[in-house]
């Protein structure tokens, strides 16, 4: 707790009671105002207790024992009865302990007398409570304008949690209403009142947080705090308010004396409010003078958080590595440089300075090249990668890869132990589409690109190649913040390892095997590599989702899902055709090209003019490349999507090379040549 306040907030309740008892200027006017009414209410309560005592004793005797068996507390009830009603005979004197039934009846009747007197004195008690709070504040000698507006005390306030709590506040207020409290405390919790003082503590615990808030209503009004600020204030001090409210509610639930404590608690609340405002004044003064650093808000572990941590620990057994990357590109004096470039295994980012300078000389923009590289040439089962790229105003980012993105097969055995990893979720719930989206062993990549005004992103990676039995999920989101933002993005996939080479039959791969068997006297082991067929469309699942947002509005969502059952028959013996191979025949490579913005407009115009005369009709001969063009947004900026199906990856490159030639004026000839 801060130095301006007491270490333990419930101590304010004790300090308030002490001050009320010793400050005659406080209690004497209040007693003079309430004495006559208190005497009348006491007489009425005494008559009620005297007349109803026999009936209530019978009620407690039969109802308590019956309710104990119904609620499952019969064993506890029997233990408490025997313990409370039996004294040690070896003592020379008898301890005057009442029976448990008598004690429960006494507390039951005193609670009713307390309710009668509180109802009789309700108006005078309300005035005394308000007077106690106001006089305590005035005794501090501070003017009315001393209470300033709300000042945030933490560098990372729990705003999201406060918003959620604000939405629940209406439900909490209904629970705290007198009618609901009477039903809960006097009806539902009545069977547990046979345990001494347990019902009082439980009722105080249920009311703790709401009552702590209620005692500081005047503080919130003096500081002119909004509902969200109040929730944020309570959330940041939830433990303190809960403990203070519990102590205050517990003291007020003591029969008869609790009415006095209801006044002293207002004194303690006023003293705590004054100390909290002193801290606000100090933080306000320090922030204006020296700009001191604020404290960091730390949440305490809860059962829910502990459960999530345990679940995250279990997920370590399913994932292998989680890579994260951040690249922030900014343009300055005709040159582009990455102000932030960070990454973790298995992700690696490389920005060659020489290529960027050469490209900037041949372009009208400041160009920077960025290569996305993976260790070992690909991603293994369970790998997860998140990458954020921010392209600043006036800059052009050319994002490439060194070779195809290889996705190795799903591993059937447990992964490496003791590796701190986690799964990443896609941008929304649609990332779980498709069968087996949540199965362990899925390899995931999530890319987020922010393209600022007058910025350009050219994303021309090599294709994704999934090995047999691989599972891959990719999500890419592109945020174009202005009409002057430009995007050229290529996303494509090959059927797998189609160029699988193996030695000719009979060729030995080890020199040791070249000796005749007679020389060694024993049969030599055969190291000949067995023949292996190409892996064409033998992966289990592939999913790629691309989303383009123009001026914060989602304009296009494109999802490609290719999956097949891993246990399904792959065709006749020796053929090796899978379900996906049959469905995709005769094409083996699929690509999607997104074009948007002024720098991509020459490409859009050329492709639109080329696509306009094409007629769609049945064909007997399949061409090596078929493509289509769809205009998603007429603009500005104009957004088009080009879909390509080809017999091989080489055919896609041959088709793209002349059509992306206008990009030379944007990224330079060398980078464009490396890309395609």
C-alpha positions as CSV (number, residue, x, y, z in Angstrom):
1,X,0.0,0.0,0.0
2,X,1.2,3.6,-0.6
3,X,2.9,5.5,2.2
4,X,0.0,8.0,2.7
5,X,-2.4,5.3,3.8
6,X,-2.4,2.6,6.6
7,X,-0.9,-0.7,5.6
8,X,-4.0,-2.7,6.5
9,X,-7.3,-0.9,5.4
10,X,-9.5,-2.6,8.0
11,X,-7.6,-0.6,10.6
12,X,-9.6,2.4,9.5
13,X,-12.6,0.8,11.0
14,X,-10.8,0.4,14.4
15,X,-9.5,4.0,14.2
16,X,-13.0,5.3,13.4
17,X,-14.5,3.4,16.4
18,X,-11.8,4.8,18.7
19,X,-12.3,8.3,17.5
20,X,-16.1,8.1,17.9
21,X,-15.6,6.8,21.5
22,X,-13.1,9.5,22.5
23,X,-14.3,12.5,20.6
24,X,-17.2,14.0,22.7
25,X,-17.9,16.6,20.0
26,X,-19.0,13.8,17.8
27,X,-21.0,11.3,19.9
28,X,-22.7,13.7,22.3
29,X,-24.8,15.6,19.7
30,X,-25.7,12.3,18.0
31,X,-26.7,10.7,21.3
32,X,-28.8,13.8,22.2
33,X,-30.6,13.4,18.9
34,X,-31.2,9.7,19.1
35,X,-31.5,8.9,22.8
36,X,-35.3,9.2,23.2
37,X,-36.0,7.3,20.0
38,X,-33.4,4.7,20.9
39,X,-35.0,4.1,24.3
40,X,-38.4,3.7,22.7
41,X,-37.1,1.3,20.1
42,X,-35.3,-0.7,22.9
43,X,-38.5,-1.1,24.8
44,X,-40.3,-2.4,21.7
45,X,-37.5,-4.8,21.0
46,X,-37.4,-6.0,24.6
47,X,-41.1,-6.7,24.6
48,X,-40.8,-8.5,21.3
49,X,-38.0,-10.7,22.6
50,X,-39.8,-11.5,25.8
51,X,-43.1,-12.5,24.1
52,X,-41.6,-14.5,21.3
53,X,-38.7,-16.3,23.1
54,X,-40.5,-19.6,23.8
55,X,-41.8,-19.8,20.2
56,X,-38.4,-18.9,18.7
57,X,-36.6,-21.4,20.9
58,X,-38.8,-24.2,19.6
59,X,-38.3,-23.0,16.1
60,X,-34.5,-23.1,16.5
61,X,-34.6,-26.4,18.2
62,X,-36.6,-28.3,15.5
63,X,-35.7,-26.2,12.5
64,X,-31.9,-26.1,13.1
65,X,-31.6,-29.9,13.7
66,X,-33.8,-30.6,10.6
67,X,-32.0,-28.1,8.4
68,X,-28.7,-29.6,9.4
69,X,-29.7,-33.0,8.1
70,X,-31.1,-31.5,4.9
71,X,-28.0,-29.4,4.2
72,X,-25.6,-32.2,5.1
73,X,-24.3,-30.5,8.3
74,X,-25.8,-33.1,10.7
75,X,-22.3,-34.5,11.7
76,X,-21.0,-31.0,12.3
77,X,-24.2,-30.0,14.2
78,X,-23.8,-33.1,16.4
79,X,-20.2,-32.4,17.1
80,X,-20.8,-28.7,18.0
81,X,-23.8,-29.6,20.2
82,X,-21.8,-32.2,22.2
83,X,-18.8,-29.9,22.4
84,X,-20.7,-26.9,23.6
85,X,-23.0,-28.6,26.0
86,X,-20.5,-30.8,27.8
87,X,-18.0,-29.4,30.4
88,X,-15.0,-31.0,32.0
89,X,-16.1,-32.7,35.2
90,X,-12.6,-32.7,36.6
91,X,-12.7,-28.9,37.1
92,X,-13.6,-27.7,40.6
93,X,-16.1,-25.3,39.2
94,X,-18.7,-25.4,36.4
95,X,-18.3,-23.2,33.3
96,X,-21.6,-21.4,32.8
97,X,-21.9,-22.2,29.1
98,X,-25.3,-22.0,27.5
99,X,-26.4,-24.7,25.2
100,X,-25.9,-24.3,21.5
101,X,-29.7,-24.1,21.0
102,X,-29.9,-21.4,23.6
103,X,-27.1,-19.4,22.1
104,X,-28.5,-19.8,18.6
105,X,-31.9,-18.6,19.9
106,X,-30.3,-15.6,21.6
107,X,-28.5,-14.5,18.5
108,X,-31.6,-15.1,16.4
109,X,-33.7,-12.9,18.7
110,X,-31.1,-10.2,19.1
111,X,-30.9,-10.0,15.3
112,X,-34.6,-9.3,15.2
113,X,-34.3,-6.7,18.0
114,X,-31.5,-5.1,16.1
115,X,-33.6,-4.9,12.9
116,X,-36.5,-3.4,14.9
117,X,-34.4,-0.7,16.4
118,X,-32.6,0.0,13.1
119,X,-35.9,0.4,11.4
120,X,-37.2,2.7,14.2
121,X,-34.0,4.9,14.0
122,X,-33.4,4.7,10.3
123,X,-33.8,8.5,9.6
124,X,-31.7,9.6,12.6
125,X,-29.0,7.0,11.9
126,X,-28.8,8.2,8.3
127,X,-28.3,11.8,9.6
128,X,-25.7,10.7,12.2
129,X,-23.7,8.7,9.5
130,X,-23.7,11.7,7.1
131,X,-22.7,14.0,10.0
132,X,-19.9,11.8,11.1
133,X,-18.4,11.7,7.6
134,X,-18.8,15.4,7.0
135,X,-17.3,16.5,10.3
136,X,-14.4,14.1,9.9
137,X,-13.6,15.7,6.5
138,X,-13.9,19.2,8.0
139,X,-11.6,18.4,10.9
140,X,-8.8,17.9,8.4
141,X,-8.9,21.6,7.6
142,X,-9.1,21.2,3.8
143,X,-11.3,23.5,1.6
144,X,-14.0,22.0,-0.7
145,X,-11.9,22.6,-3.8
146,X,-9.0,20.6,-2.3
147,X,-10.6,17.4,-3.7
148,X,-9.2,17.3,-7.2
149,X,-10.1,15.3,-10.3
150,X,-9.1,11.7,-10.8
151,X,-5.4,11.1,-11.6
152,X,-4.2,7.7,-12.8
153,X,-1.6,6.2,-10.4
154,X,-0.4,3.2,-12.5
155,X,1.4,3.0,-15.8
156,X,-0.7,0.1,-17.0
157,X,-4.2,0.5,-15.6
158,X,-6.5,-2.5,-15.8
159,X,-8.9,-0.7,-18.2
160,X,-10.3,-3.9,-19.8
161,X,-11.2,-5.5,-16.5
162,X,-12.7,-2.2,-15.3
163,X,-15.0,-2.1,-18.3
164,X,-16.1,-5.6,-17.7
165,X,-16.8,-4.8,-14.1
166,X,-18.7,-1.7,-15.1
167,X,-21.1,-3.8,-17.2
168,X,-21.7,-6.1,-14.2
169,X,-22.3,-3.3,-11.8
170,X,-26.0,-3.2,-12.4
171,X,-26.3,-6.9,-11.4
172,X,-24.2,-6.3,-8.3
173,X,-26.5,-3.4,-7.3
174,X,-29.5,-5.7,-7.5
175,X,-27.7,-8.2,-5.3
176,X,-26.9,-5.4,-2.8
177,X,-30.6,-4.2,-2.6
178,X,-32.2,-4.6,0.9
179,X,-34.8,-7.0,-0.4
180,X,-32.3,-9.4,-2.0
181,X,-30.0,-9.2,1.0
182,X,-32.9,-10.0,3.3
183,X,-33.9,-13.1,1.3
184,X,-30.3,-14.3,1.0
185,X,-29.2,-13.7,4.6
186,X,-32.5,-14.4,6.4
187,X,-33.9,-17.3,4.3
188,X,-31.2,-19.1,2.3
189,X,-28.4,-18.7,4.9
190,X,-30.6,-19.4,7.9
191,X,-29.7,-23.1,8.2
192,X,-26.1,-22.4,8.9
193,X,-26.8,-20.0,11.7
194,X,-26.4,-22.8,14.2
195,X,-22.6,-22.4,13.8
196,X,-21.7,-19.5,16.1
197,X,-20.7,-16.3,14.2
198,X,-20.4,-18.2,10.9
199,X,-23.5,-16.7,9.4
200,X,-22.3,-13.2,10.4
201,X,-18.9,-13.7,8.7
202,X,-20.5,-15.2,5.6
203,X,-23.0,-12.3,5.2
204,X,-20.2,-9.8,5.7
205,X,-18.1,-11.5,3.0
206,X,-20.9,-11.4,0.5
207,X,-21.3,-7.7,1.0
208,X,-17.7,-6.7,1.4
209,X,-16.9,-5.2,-2.1
210,X,-20.2,-3.5,-2.6
211,X,-20.2,-2.1,0.9
212,X,-16.7,-0.8,0.6
213,X,-17.7,1.1,-2.6
214,X,-20.8,2.4,-0.9
215,X,-18.8,3.9,2.0
216,X,-16.8,6.0,-0.5
217,X,-19.7,7.3,-2.5
218,X,-19.0,10.8,-1.1
219,X,-15.4,10.6,-2.2
220,X,-16.4,9.7,-5.8
221,X,-18.8,12.7,-5.8
222,X,-16.2,15.1,-4.5
223,X,-13.7,14.0,-7.2
224,X,-16.4,14.2,-9.9
225,X,-15.4,10.7,-11.1
226,X,-17.2,9.0,-14.1
227,X,-18.6,5.5,-13.8
228,X,-15.6,4.1,-15.7
229,X,-13.2,6.0,-13.4
230,X,-14.9,4.6,-10.4
231,X,-14.7,1.1,-11.7
232,X,-11.0,1.6,-12.5
233,X,-10.4,3.0,-9.0
234,X,-12.1,0.1,-7.4
235,X,-10.3,-2.5,-9.6
236,X,-6.9,-1.1,-8.8
237,X,-7.6,-1.3,-5.1
238,X,-10.0,-4.3,-5.1
239,X,-8.2,-6.2,-2.3
240,X,-8.1,-3.1,0.0
241,X,-11.8,-2.3,-0.6
242,X,-12.8,-5.9,-0.1
243,X,-11.0,-6.2,3.2
244,X,-12.2,-2.8,4.4
245,X,-15.8,-3.6,3.4
246,X,-15.6,-7.0,5.1
247,X,-14.4,-5.5,8.4
248,X,-17.0,-2.8,8.3
249,X,-19.9,-5.1,7.4
250,X,-18.8,-7.6,10.0
251,X,-18.8,-5.0,12.8
252,X,-22.2,-3.7,11.7
253,X,-23.7,-7.2,11.9
254,X,-23.0,-7.5,15.6
255,X,-26.4,-7.2,17.2
256,X,-27.3,-3.7,18.7
257,X,-23.7,-2.5,18.9
258,X,-23.5,-2.7,15.1
259,X,-25.6,0.5,14.9
260,X,-22.9,2.4,16.6
261,X,-20.3,0.8,14.4
262,X,-22.3,1.9,11.3
263,X,-21.5,5.5,12.4
264,X,-17.9,4.9,13.3
265,X,-17.3,3.2,9.9
266,X,-18.2,6.5,8.2
267,X,-15.5,8.2,10.2
268,X,-13.0,5.5,9.2
269,X,-14.1,5.8,5.5
270,X,-13.6,9.6,5.6
271,X,-10.1,9.2,7.1
272,X,-9.2,6.7,4.4
273,X,-10.6,8.9,1.7
274,X,-8.5,11.8,3.0
275,X,-5.4,9.7,2.9
276,X,-6.2,8.5,-0.7
277,X,-6.6,12.0,-1.9
278,X,-3.3,13.0,-0.3
279,X,-1.7,10.4,-2.6
280,X,-3.6,11.7,-5.6
281,X,-2.3,15.2,-4.8
282,X,1.3,14.0,-4.6
283,X,1.1,12.1,-7.9
284,X,-0.5,15.1,-9.6
285,X,2.3,17.4,-8.4
286,X,5.1,15.0,-9.3
287,X,3.7,14.4,-12.8
288,X,3.5,18.1,-13.5
289,X,6.9,19.0,-12.1
290,X,9.3,16.2,-12.9
291,X,7.2,13.7,-14.9
292,X,8.0,10.9,-12.4
293,X,7.4,7.3,-13.5
294,X,4.2,5.7,-12.3
295,X,4.0,2.4,-10.5
296,X,3.2,-0.8,-12.4
297,X,-0.1,-2.4,-11.6
298,X,0.3,-6.1,-10.7
299,X,-2.6,-8.4,-10.5
300,X,-2.6,-11.1,-7.9
301,X,-2.9,-14.7,-9.0
302,X,-6.4,-16.1,-9.0
303,X,-7.7,-19.7,-9.3
304,X,-8.7,-18.9,-12.9
305,X,-5.2,-17.6,-13.8
306,X,-3.6,-20.6,-12.1
307,X,-5.8,-23.0,-14.1
308,X,-4.9,-21.2,-17.3
309,X,-1.2,-21.5,-16.5
310,X,-1.6,-25.2,-15.8
311,X,-3.4,-25.5,-19.2
312,X,-0.6,-23.6,-20.9
313,X,1.9,-25.9,-19.3
314,X,0.0,-28.9,-20.7
315,X,0.0,-27.3,-24.2
316,X,3.8,-27.2,-24.1
317,X,3.6,-30.9,-24.7
318,X,1.8,-30.3,-27.9
319,X,3.7,-27.4,-29.5
320,X,7.4,-27.1,-30.1
321,X,8.5,-23.6,-30.6
322,X,6.8,-20.2,-30.7
323,X,8.5,-17.6,-32.8
324,X,7.7,-13.9,-32.6
325,X,8.9,-11.1,-34.8
326,X,8.6,-7.3,-35.2
327,X,9.8,-5.1,-38.1
328,X,9.2,-1.3,-38.1
329,X,10.2,0.4,-41.3
330,X,10.6,4.2,-41.6
331,X,11.8,6.5,-44.4
332,X,14.2,9.4,-43.7
333,X,15.9,11.6,-46.3
334,X,15.3,9.2,-49.2
335,X,16.5,6.1,-47.3
336,X,14.5,3.4,-45.6
337,X,15.7,1.7,-42.4
338,X,14.2,-0.7,-39.9
339,X,14.0,1.1,-36.5
340,X,12.9,-2.1,-34.9
341,X,13.9,-5.6,-36.1
342,X,13.5,-8.4,-33.6
343,X,12.7,-12.1,-33.8
344,X,12.8,-15.3,-31.8
345,X,13.4,-18.9,-32.9
346,X,12.4,-20.5,-35.2
347,X,11.8,-17.1,-37.0
348,X,14.7,-15.2,-38.5
349,X,14.6,-11.8,-40.3
350,X,17.4,-10.5,-42.5
351,X,17.6,-7.0,-44.1
352,X,20.5,-6.7,-46.6
353,X,21.5,-3.0,-46.6
354,X,23.2,-3.1,-50.0
355,X,20.1,-4.4,-51.8
356,X,18.0,-1.8,-50.1
357,X,20.3,1.1,-51.1
358,X,20.5,-0.1,-54.7
359,X,16.7,-0.4,-54.9
360,X,16.2,3.0,-53.4
361,X,18.4,4.6,-56.1
362,X,16.2,3.0,-58.9
363,X,12.9,3.8,-57.2
364,X,10.9,6.9,-56.4
365,X,10.5,5.7,-52.8
366,X,12.8,4.6,-50.0
367,X,13.0,0.8,-50.4
368,X,14.1,-1.8,-47.9
369,X,14.3,-5.5,-48.4
370,X,13.4,-8.0,-45.7
371,X,13.9,-11.7,-46.0
372,X,11.8,-14.1,-43.8
373,X,14.1,-17.1,-43.1
374,X,13.5,-20.3,-41.2
375,X,16.1,-22.3,-39.4
376,X,16.6,-25.7,-41.1
377,X,14.8,-24.7,-44.2
378,X,11.2,-25.1,-42.9
379,X,8.8,-25.4,-40.0
380,X,8.4,-28.6,-38.0
381,X,5.2,-30.0,-36.5
382,X,3.8,-27.7,-33.9
383,X,5.8,-24.6,-34.7
384,X,4.0,-21.3,-34.4
385,X,5.2,-18.0,-35.8
386,X,3.8,-14.5,-35.3
387,X,5.2,-11.5,-37.2
388,X,4.1,-7.8,-37.2
389,X,5.4,-5.5,-40.0
390,X,4.8,-1.7,-39.9
391,X,5.6,0.1,-43.1
392,X,6.0,3.9,-42.5
393,X,4.9,6.8,-44.6
394,X,6.9,7.2,-47.8
395,X,8.6,3.8,-47.4
396,X,8.4,0.6,-49.5
397,X,9.0,-2.8,-47.9
398,X,9.9,-5.7,-50.2
399,X,9.3,-8.9,-48.2
400,X,10.8,-12.1,-49.7
401,X,11.8,-15.5,-48.6
402,X,14.9,-17.7,-49.3
403,X,13.4,-20.7,-51.0
404,X,10.0,-22.2,-50.4
405,X,8.4,-22.4,-47.0
406,X,8.7,-26.2,-46.2
407,X,6.2,-27.6,-43.7
408,X,7.4,-31.0,-42.4
409,X,5.1,-33.8,-41.6
410,X,3.1,-34.0,-38.4
411,X,5.1,-35.8,-35.7
412,X,3.4,-38.7,-34.1
413,X,5.7,-38.8,-31.0
414,X,5.8,-36.3,-28.1
415,X,7.9,-33.2,-28.9
416,X,10.9,-32.0,-27.0
417,X,10.3,-31.5,-23.3
418,X,11.0,-28.4,-21.2
419,X,10.6,-25.9,-24.0
420,X,8.7,-22.8,-23.2
421,X,6.1,-22.5,-26.0
422,X,2.5,-21.7,-26.6
423,X,-0.1,-22.0,-29.4
424,X,-1.1,-18.8,-31.2
425,X,-4.7,-18.1,-32.1
426,X,-5.8,-16.7,-35.4
427,X,-7.3,-13.3,-35.8
428,X,-10.9,-14.5,-35.2
429,X,-13.0,-17.5,-34.7
430,X,-12.9,-18.4,-38.4
431,X,-9.3,-19.7,-38.0
432,X,-10.8,-22.8,-36.5
433,X,-12.7,-23.6,-39.7
434,X,-12.3,-27.0,-41.2
435,X,-12.0,-30.4,-39.7
436,X,-9.1,-30.9,-37.3
437,X,-8.4,-27.2,-36.9
438,X,-7.6,-27.7,-33.2
439,X,-5.7,-31.0,-33.5
440,X,-2.2,-31.0,-32.0
441,X,0.8,-30.9,-34.4
442,X,-0.7,-28.0,-36.5
443,X,2.0,-25.7,-37.8
444,X,0.8,-22.0,-37.7
445,X,1.9,-18.7,-39.1
446,X,0.2,-15.4,-38.3
447,X,1.3,-12.3,-40.2
448,X,0.0,-8.7,-39.6
449,X,1.0,-5.9,-41.9
450,X,0.3,-2.2,-41.3
451,X,0.7,0.0,-44.4
452,X,0.6,3.7,-43.6
453,X,-0.3,6.6,-46.0
454,X,2.0,6.8,-49.1
455,X,3.6,3.5,-48.1
456,X,3.9,0.3,-50.2
457,X,4.2,-3.3,-49.3
458,X,5.4,-5.8,-51.9
459,X,5.1,-9.3,-50.5
460,X,6.4,-11.9,-53.0
461,X,7.4,-15.0,-51.1
462,X,8.3,-18.4,-52.5
463,X,5.5,-21.0,-52.4
464,X,4.5,-23.1,-49.4
465,X,5.5,-26.7,-49.8
466,X,3.8,-29.2,-47.4
467,X,5.4,-32.6,-47.0
468,X,3.4,-35.7,-46.6
469,X,1.1,-35.8,-43.5
470,X,1.8,-32.1,-42.8
471,X,-0.8,-29.7,-41.3
472,X,-0.4,-26.0,-41.9
473,X,-2.5,-22.9,-41.0
474,X,-1.6,-19.4,-42.2
475,X,-3.3,-16.1,-41.4
476,X,-2.3,-12.8,-43.0
477,X,-4.0,-9.4,-42.4
478,X,-3.2,-6.2,-44.3
479,X,-4.3,-2.8,-42.9
480,X,-4.1,-0.1,-45.6
481,X,-4.6,3.1,-43.6
482,X,-5.2,5.5,-46.5
483,X,-6.1,5.7,-50.2
484,X,-2.4,6.3,-50.9
485,X,-1.4,3.0,-49.3
486,X,-0.3,0.3,-51.8
487,X,-0.2,-3.5,-51.7
488,X,1.2,-6.2,-53.9
489,X,0.8,-9.6,-52.3
490,X,1.4,-13.1,-53.6
491,X,0.2,-16.2,-51.8
492,X,0.8,-19.6,-53.4
493,X,1.2,-23.3,-52.7
494,X,2.7,-26.3,-54.5
495,X,1.5,-29.9,-54.2
496,X,4.6,-31.1,-52.1
497,X,7.9,-32.7,-52.8
498,X,7.4,-33.7,-56.4
499,X,11.1,-33.8,-57.4
500,X,12.1,-36.7,-55.2
501,X,15.4,-38.3,-56.4
502,X,16.7,-41.7,-55.5
503,X,19.8,-43.6,-56.7
504,X,19.3,-46.0,-59.6
505,X,18.5,-49.6,-58.7
506,X,21.6,-51.6,-57.5
507,X,23.8,-48.6,-56.8
508,X,25.5,-48.8,-53.4
509,X,25.7,-45.6,-51.4
510,X,28.6,-46.8,-49.2
511,X,32.1,-47.7,-50.3
512,X,32.1,-50.5,-47.7
513,X,29.4,-52.3,-49.6
514,X,31.5,-52.5,-52.8
515,X,33.6,-55.4,-51.4
516,X,32.4,-58.9,-52.4
517,X,30.7,-60.9,-49.8
518,X,33.4,-63.6,-50.1
519,X,36.1,-61.3,-48.8
520,X,34.4,-60.5,-45.5
521,X,33.1,-63.9,-44.8
522,X,29.7,-62.6,-43.8
523,X,26.7,-61.2,-45.6
524,X,26.9,-57.4,-45.9
525,X,24.0,-55.1,-45.0
526,X,22.3,-53.5,-48.0
527,X,22.3,-49.7,-47.8
528,X,20.5,-49.2,-51.1
529,X,17.9,-46.4,-50.9
530,X,14.5,-47.8,-51.6
531,X,12.6,-46.2,-54.4
532,X,10.2,-43.5,-53.3
533,X,7.3,-41.9,-55.3
534,X,6.9,-38.1,-55.4
535,X,4.7,-36.6,-52.6
536,X,2.0,-35.0,-54.7
537,X,-0.9,-33.6,-52.6
538,X,-0.2,-36.0,-49.7
539,X,-0.4,-33.4,-46.8
540,X,-3.3,-33.7,-44.4
541,X,-4.4,-30.1,-44.2
542,X,-3.6,-26.7,-45.6
543,X,-5.4,-23.5,-44.8
544,X,-4.5,-19.9,-45.8
545,X,-6.6,-16.9,-44.9
546,X,-6.0,-13.4,-46.2
547,X,-7.8,-10.3,-45.0
548,X,-7.4,-6.8,-46.5
549,X,-8.7,-3.8,-44.6
550,X,-9.0,-0.4,-46.3
551,X,-9.2,2.6,-43.9
552,X,-10.0,0.3,-40.9
553,X,-12.8,-1.4,-42.8
554,X,-12.6,-5.0,-43.7
555,X,-12.9,-5.1,-47.5
556,X,-11.8,-8.6,-48.5
557,X,-11.5,-12.0,-46.9
558,X,-10.1,-14.9,-48.9
559,X,-9.7,-18.4,-47.5
560,X,-8.2,-21.4,-49.2
561,X,-8.8,-24.7,-47.5
562,X,-7.3,-28.0,-48.7
563,X,-7.7,-31.0,-46.5
564,X,-8.2,-34.7,-46.7
565,X,-8.6,-37.6,-44.2
566,X,-5.2,-38.9,-43.3
567,X,-6.3,-42.5,-43.2
568,X,-8.2,-42.5,-46.5
569,X,-7.0,-44.8,-49.3
570,X,-4.6,-43.0,-51.6
571,X,-5.4,-44.9,-54.7
572,X,-4.3,-48.1,-56.3
573,X,-1.0,-49.7,-55.4
574,X,1.9,-47.8,-57.0
575,X,-0.2,-44.9,-58.2
576,X,0.0,-42.8,-55.1
577,X,-2.9,-40.5,-56.0
578,X,-4.6,-38.9,-53.1
579,X,-8.0,-37.4,-52.8
580,X,-6.6,-33.9,-53.2
581,X,-4.7,-35.0,-56.3
582,X,-7.8,-36.3,-57.9
583,X,-9.8,-33.2,-57.1
584,X,-7.1,-30.8,-58.3
585,X,-6.1,-32.6,-61.5
586,X,-4.6,-31.4,-63.9
587,X,-3.2,-28.5,-61.9
588,X,-0.5,-28.7,-59.2
589,X,0.0,-25.1,-58.2
590,X,-2.4,-22.4,-57.0
591,X,-1.7,-18.8,-56.4
592,X,-3.6,-15.7,-55.2
593,X,-2.4,-12.2,-56.1
594,X,-3.8,-9.1,-54.3
595,X,-3.3,-5.7,-55.9
596,X,-4.3,-2.4,-54.3
597,X,-3.2,1.3,-54.2
598,X,-1.6,3.8,-56.6
599,X,1.7,1.9,-56.9
600,X,-0.2,-1.2,-58.0
601,X,-2.5,0.7,-60.4
602,X,-0.3,0.0,-63.5
603,X,-0.5,-3.7,-62.9
604,X,-4.3,-3.5,-62.3
605,X,-4.8,-1.6,-65.5
606,X,-2.7,-4.0,-67.6
607,X,-4.3,-7.2,-66.1
608,X,-7.8,-5.8,-66.5
609,X,-7.1,-5.0,-70.1
610,X,-5.7,-8.5,-70.7
611,X,-8.6,-10.2,-68.9
612,X,-11.4,-8.2,-70.6
613,X,-11.4,-10.1,-74.0
614,X,-11.0,-13.5,-72.4
615,X,-14.1,-15.7,-72.9
616,X,-15.1,-18.4,-70.5
617,X,-16.1,-21.6,-72.3
618,X,-15.5,-25.3,-72.0
619,X,-12.1,-26.5,-73.2
620,X,-11.0,-29.9,-74.4
621,X,-7.3,-29.1,-73.8
622,X,-6.1,-27.8,-70.5
623,X,-3.7,-24.9,-70.8
624,X,-0.7,-24.8,-68.5
625,X,-2.0,-21.7,-66.8
626,X,-5.6,-20.5,-66.1
627,X,-6.4,-17.3,-64.2
628,X,-9.2,-15.0,-63.3
629,X,-9.5,-11.4,-62.1
630,X,-12.1,-10.0,-59.6
631,X,-12.6,-6.4,-58.7
632,X,-13.3,-6.2,-55.0
633,X,-13.2,-2.5,-54.5
634,X,-13.6,0.1,-57.2
635,X,-11.7,2.6,-55.1
636,X,-9.9,4.7,-54.6
637,X,-7.9,2.7,-53.9
638,X,-8.9,0.0,-56.3
639,X,-8.5,-3.6,-55.0
640,X,-8.4,-6.6,-57.3
641,X,-7.8,-10.3,-56.7
642,X,-6.1,-12.5,-59.3
643,X,-6.4,-16.3,-58.9
644,X,-4.0,-18.5,-60.8
645,X,-4.0,-22.3,-61.4
646,X,-0.9,-23.8,-63.1
647,X,0.6,-27.2,-63.9
648,X,3.8,-26.3,-62.0
649,X,5.5,-23.6,-60.0
650,X,7.7,-22.8,-62.9
651,X,4.6,-22.0,-65.0
652,X,3.4,-19.6,-62.4
653,X,6.8,-17.8,-62.4
654,X,6.7,-17.6,-66.2
655,X,3.2,-16.1,-66.1
656,X,4.1,-13.6,-63.3
657,X,7.4,-12.4,-64.7
658,X,6.2,-10.2,-67.5
659,X,3.0,-9.1,-65.7
660,X,4.9,-7.8,-62.6
661,X,7.5,-6.0,-64.7
662,X,5.9,-2.5,-64.0
663,X,7.1,-3.0,-60.3
664,X,10.6,-2.2,-61.4
665,X,9.9,1.5,-61.0
666,X,8.8,0.8,-57.4
667,X,11.3,-1.8,-56.1
668,X,14.1,-1.8,-58.6
669,X,15.2,-4.5,-61.1
670,X,17.4,-6.5,-58.8
671,X,14.9,-7.1,-56.1
672,X,12.2,-7.9,-58.6
673,X,14.5,-10.4,-60.3
674,X,15.2,-12.1,-57.0
675,X,11.5,-12.3,-56.2
676,X,10.3,-13.9,-59.4
